[in-house]
Amino acid sequence: MEQSMFYVPGPSGRSRASSMLRIGPSPGSVKEKYDVREKIGEGCYGQVYIGIRKSDRKQFAIKVTDYGDNSGVPGYAGELPKEVAMMTIVRDSPCPFLIKLQEWFLVKEEKLPDGEMIRTIAMVIEHPGPCRTLAEFLEEHPNLERRDARTLIQQIVKAAQACKRQEICHFDIHDHNILVISPPLHIKLIDFGCGLHIFHDPDNHPRRDTVISPVTAEQITVNQLVTIVEGIARHCSSIPTAFMEYITACRSSLNVEEVVQHTVEEILDQPWLRD
């Protein structure tokens, strides 16, 4: 695989980064650089371990998973594992509510007799400290205070907005892909494995499986945010009625007219959420 260190251009050729970012896999093995410790998560995506960087003893999460589909980063000639590509693009976002990729390693590469290539990667991701998923947090807080509900909703919507600004549709925003850290109350949006590039003419893109139109991305994101807000509202009876009526009205089916009825920015602009 190609390795590169360079500035990553953003949308319309703008520079994404103020510092050099590694795009390709880091050299060597993950175990040379990190003490890989106990497993903290497991699922169909792979396994997640605690990792301690040997140089400074800083703690990270290490996600070991299949290479998956290929995708790209604007300005980078090579292809990357899809989740790595998505996280590389959002890594330069100033939004504090997106989990950040530190580096990644190619752990295993094996060609089977039928020609199929099996690859495993390890992604070194920031570890926010003691946390739980939003689903777990809500289960522990059946009577959520109004100010905490507002904080959660505002931060989750801002995370979705930050992805959009980086021309990424997360595509999988739900209560198990949001980590809650407290105190102070703070969220991180995780798991970009389903992410897609927002592209204005997806039908004419050479890799149609990696892109989504702006309108469809907006509709899907808003619908997922509606579901999140409704879930939080079931644990907080004091959310303003006017806000919940607006949220309910935001839900829409994907329409053939390709018309955006509601946007992520409109949700943030509601009086109850406005800064």
N, C-alpha and C positions, 0 to 999 in steps of 0.2 A: 504493500500500500504506500501511496505517496505521503510524504510528510512535508509540512510547509509551515513557515512562520511569516505572517504578512498582515497588512491592514485589510480588514474585511469591508468591502464597499457595501453600503446600505442601499435602500430603494433609490432608484433614479441615479445611481452612481455615487451617492453621498458616502463619505467614510463612516463606517459604523464604530470604529474603535479609536481610542486615543493612545493605545498601546498595542504592542505586537501580541497576537493570539496564536496559540498552536491550534491548527485545524486537524492535521493528521494524527494518528495514534502516537502516544509517547513511546520513546525507545525503551527497550528492556522489558522487564516484567513488573506487574503491579506489586508482587511480593518483595521485589528488590527495594521499592520505594516506600511501601506501607506495611505495617503490621496488621494483617487481616485477622480480626477477632470474631466475636460471637455474631451469629445470624440474628438479624432483627426483623426480617420480613421475608415472605416467600409467597409465590403465587404463580399463575400461568406465565407471567412475564420473566420469571427467574428468581434469583435470591438477592437479598440485600444484607450486607455485613457492615459492622463497624470497622473502620480503618484508621489507624494512627500513622500520620506521616512521620517517618523516621527522622527527618531533618529538624523538625521543630515541635514534634509531638502534638500537632494539631489534629483534631478529630474530624473525620469525614464519613459519609456513607458510601459504600462501594456496591454498586449494582452490577451483578453478573447476569448476562442475558444473551440470547441469540443475536447475531448480527442483524437479522431482520431485513427489511426492504432497504434499497438504496434511495438516497435523496441527495440534495446538494445545498451548497451555501453560495449565494451570489458572489461572483468574482473568484470562486475557487474551481479549478478545472476538474478536480477529482470528485468521485462520489463517496459518500459517507454512509454509515448506518443511519437510518432515518431519524431515530431519536437523538443521536449525536448531532446531526445537522440542525434539527429544530432547536436543541438546547444551545448550540453554538450561536445561532442567530439571535436568540433572546438573551444571551449572556451579557450583551452590552447594554441592555435596557437598564435605566436608572431605577426602575420599579423595584422596591424591596420585597414585593410579594410573589416573586418568581424564584423558584429554586435554581441555583446556578451550578453549571458544570465546571469542574476544575480541570480535568483532563481525562483521557480515556486510553485504554490499552487493548490490543488484539491479543486475547488469551490463547485461543486455539484456532487453527486453520487446517482442515482435513478434507481431502478430496475422496469421495466414495467411488467404488468401482463403476457406478452408473454415471459418473461425471459430476454428480451434485457436490457442491462445495459447502461444507459445514463450518461455520465460524462462530466463535464465542467472544464476546467483548466484556470488558469491565469498565464501567463509568464511575469516576470519582466525583462525587457530588457533595456540595456543602451539607453539613449536618447542623440543623438549627438548634440542637439540644433537646431536652425533654419535650416531647410533643405527642399528639394523638391525631387521628384523622378527624375530620369534621363530624363524621357519623358517630365516632366514639365520644367526642366532646358533647354533642347534643344529647346523647344517651345519658351522659353524666350530669347534664344540666337541663332537666325537664321544665324548669321554670326560669328561663333565661331573662336576665334584666334587659330592659329596652336599650340602654346605652351599649351593651355588649352585642345585641342583635344588630344594631346600626353599624358598629365597628366591623363586625364580620362581613356584613353585606357590602359595605363600602369598599373594604379591602379586596374582596373577591371580585367585585365588578372592576376595580382598578387593575387587578391582575389580568383580567380578560382584555381590558382596554390596552394594556401594555403589549400583550401578544399581538393584537391587531395593529398597533403602531409599528411593530417589527415585521408586519406583513405575514404573520403566522396565525393560523386558526388552530387552537389547541384541540378542539373537536371532542374532548372527553372530560369536560368539567363536571365533576360530580363529587359527592360528599366523601368518597374514599380517595380522591386525588387532591384533596385539600388538607394540609397539615395545620393544626392549631397549636400555637405556642403561647403559654401564659404562665405567670404574668411577665410583662404586660401582654395583653391580648394581641396576637399577631398571626397572620396566616402566610403559608407558602403554597403556591400552586405547583404540583409535581406531575410527573409521568407524561412526557411529551411524545410517547411512542405512536400515538394516533394523529399527530399534528400534520397539517398540510400548509403549503405555501399559498398565500392569497395572490391570485393572478387574474388579470382582467379578462383574458380570453382563454379559459382553460381548454376549450375544444381544439385550439390550435397549438397547444403546448406539446412539445415532443414527449413529455412524461405526464400524461393526463392523470395517472394514478397518484401523482404527488402534489396536485394543485386543486384549488377550489375557487370559485368565483367570489368576489367581494360580497355580493348580495346573499348568496347561500351561506357564506361564512358568518355574516351578520345574523341571519335568521337562526342558524343552528346555535350560535353562541348565546343569543338572547333567550332562546327557548331553554337552554341549559341553565342559564342564570335564573330564569323564572322558577324552574324546579328547585334550585338551591334556596332561593328566597322563600318559597312556599314551605320547604322543609324547616327552615329556621323559624318561620312564623308559627309553626305547630308547637314550638317550644317557647314562644313569647307572645302573649295575648295583647300586649300593649303597643304593638307596631301600629302606626296611624292607619286608619281605615282608608283614607284617600290614597296612600302609598300602595297598599295591597290591592286596591281596585285598579290602579294603574298597572301594577305587575301582572295581574290576571289578564288585563286587556292586551298585554304584550305578547302573550302566547299566540303563535300563528303556525300554520302548516306551510311547508315549502311550496311556493306557488310558481306556476309556469310563467307568470308575467314578470318574474324577477324584479319585484318591487319591494324595497325595504320599507316596512311599516314602522318599525321601532329600532333604535340603535342602542348600543352599549352606552354611548355618551348621554343619550336621553335619560337612561336610568340614573346615571350619576347626577344629572341635572335636576332630579326631583327634589323639591324643597327639603324633605326629611334627610336626604343624603348629602345635600350641597354643603361644601366646606364653608 
